Amino acid sequence: MTALTFEEARERSRLLDVSGYRVDLDVTGGGETFGSATVVRFGCRAPGAGSFIELSPARLRRAVLNGREVDPATLTGNRLPLPGLRETNELRVESDMPYSRTGAGLHRFTDTADGETYLALHGGLDNAQRVFAAFDQPDLKAPVTAAVTAPGDWTVIGNGRARPAGDGRWELAATPPMATYLVTLVAGPYFSISTEHHGVPFGLHARQSLAGNLRRDAAELLAVTRACFDRYREIFAEPYPYDSYDQAFVPELESGAVENPGCVTFRDDFLFPSAVTRAERQLRAMVIAHEMAHMWFGDLVTMRWWNDVWLSESFATYMGFRVLADATAFTGTWSDFALSHKTRGYDADQRASAHPVAPEPREVPDTDAARGGYDDISYAKGASALRQLVAWLGWPVFLAGINDYFARYRFGCATLADLLDCLSRAAGTDVGEWAGPWLRSSGVDTLTVSRPEPPGRVGCVSHAGGRPHRVWIGVYDEGPDELALRARVPVLVPADAAAVVLPAVAMRPEPALLLPNDGDFSYCKVRLDPVSQETIASSLGRLADPLSRAVAWNSVRDLVQDGQLPPRQYLVLAARHLPAETDGSMAGHVLGYARWTVADRYLPAGLRGAALAEITSLCRDLLSPRLAGEADGAGGDDEMRLVAVRGLIDSASGPGDISALWSWLAAGRVPGGPDLDSRLRWQILLRLTVLGAASRAEIEHDAGRDATAAGQLSAARCRAALPDDDAKQAAWAAMLGGAGGSLSGYELTATAQGFWQADQAELLAGYVPRYFAALAETAAGGAAGGTVPPGAAGLVRTLCRHGFPHHAADVATVRAGELCLATGALTGSLRRLLADQLEDLRRSVAVRSAY
Ligand SMILES: [Zn+2]
């Protein structure tokens, strides 16, 4: 598929004005293709000129432009030339389109639980053209009227409200002008729950085998949906823009959710098959709030070109966390944002591929490069920058600017400059001065607090970086039970300031801890003075505010990442502070970093076993006090127990751990709870398989008992994790036999996740150099016999994202990867992904060799 360049898109939007699409699909045929008929009406500002439309069919049956036949043979790749345009034009296209198994286009999924088939259109970025003929760029917005002919017992939903017209035919209401990448259709024998709120029809949808899960969760899902809807109604002057609000939980969605106007699609594992933590429910609620924010940010007002992805994603991320905290029972969102999102933002922003939050259009030269924009800079750093902007402007001014922006550009498109004009008008000052360093430059600033000698003199905040920061410095004294907050001192650190002097209240008497960026309103790394560093080491867990603890944990993480604190020290701090931790989410993040980053990547292989033993011992600590004196199963802190049990399973290694896991499986529960549900059972079986303590027969036995799609994926992960060469060769062939062979995106991910295991480093050593050669070969289409099948580019990226041998942190692996990067025929987006993975690997090698 040829990528669309920025110049081509700009030229086409100068020339054309699209007035509407009529899309008619027939999905009653076989499992390979579906019928697609498109009528596009559009104007041309230079009659006589030519243009093109995108289409990726299995077969183009017929195209008619202004009553004249267009020879289907003129379709070149994914472009159909449209010569000799008139002032007003009508194009009719009829084609057979291929179903997708990779989430790009009309994805087709058959449920292993009951044999039912489900479809969902994922148009993201430039995949609408895999379903209908489209001018597939964000700034050619047009109303879309869709119709679908489906099997008689199916339900169809989409952007406009769908109504059955008899005999399996569904007609959808015309939408307001919208971008092609947001067109969706969801079809299948879905189970639905319908209701209404403020006159807007609300729907929840899931496949039949998840109907019980949807019924179980509907009250919570709808409560969050209503609360967010009401909050947006309150703060946005522009009313909800669409005729209905459906939320469809669809199979095998690659991203968490997609913000299609009026019809959001979610990964259906959000209808949790097993017990989850409050943090996981909060994440789901945050995604609901995030996608709903997109109805305004991205859908009502759309970026002109992909360089402004942040106008959608940074805003939706910020609003998602903010509205959830303001309007629902999930109030602890910002510490989760700090630990999960911001850490990924800092990591991304320190790689060579770091880019400004809002790049120039030419910095995103084509749609392939645009894929890279959906990254942790656009989401996490951009949202952090907005949190800082709100600290500068105040919430009312920020909202006034945003509402002006919606009013001016409703159902149209906008750029960074348009947004800044609106914010500047509202603020009465030039917000561009703030935006320059914050949105147009890359990299992370560092704020350092120091205490000049002798003690008691005023301390300083020094600043390495180019951005102004409005931050609060937490001043803490030793108290009997906790670190007592003396004051949060507001500090304005100008962009060019080398040092700012703190007021006397921060230094007299000498505090135990000065915590820069307390409250986490800015986006920066923080370095503590030696006294404060000691206080964090001894007393981090005694900070009362979870957000302060999150900032402190992130500062420790930064030191480890930067090679300034031995990684083992992170385990020591975890063991010291987690037993008193009350926030399960925080404990989960710290345990996860200790397990997957410190133990697997940063510690030399010889120390890994001891690290795993320390982590399991810590998890037992988290479990044991809660066992004492409790009635069986009446856990006082289910959240922390679940976090600890999961941590213990993942880190189990010695014979004692293995026999404990077997006894849990036999009893169907962990002593003291929780009961083992399907997820925990599979997690235990995976760990036992990795350690060579469970056999293929045991995997097949459980696979036979669990026919759900999630169960089958877990079985595939376990099979790939078996520590014998036959199993590894089979998994390798499945992953790399022709761009992922016949695996769906989810199956490929599960297999890749199972394949590489740090515990099996010796067995896998020979596969590491082969991996890079195979990646390049697959990317070039060689392994697929010359052509990469439709959607396979996405599978190759999956192979690089989830199938990368991170545990093999040594110079030889780095060299093999660099050779692949230098000589492989890789697309730009794959090149960037591989370069990022290699950079993380180099960091692991550096941290390993530093101690
Ligand atoms: Zn989003």
Residues whose N, C-alpha, C, O or C-beta is under 5 A from the ligand:
A	BS01	ZN	E313 A316
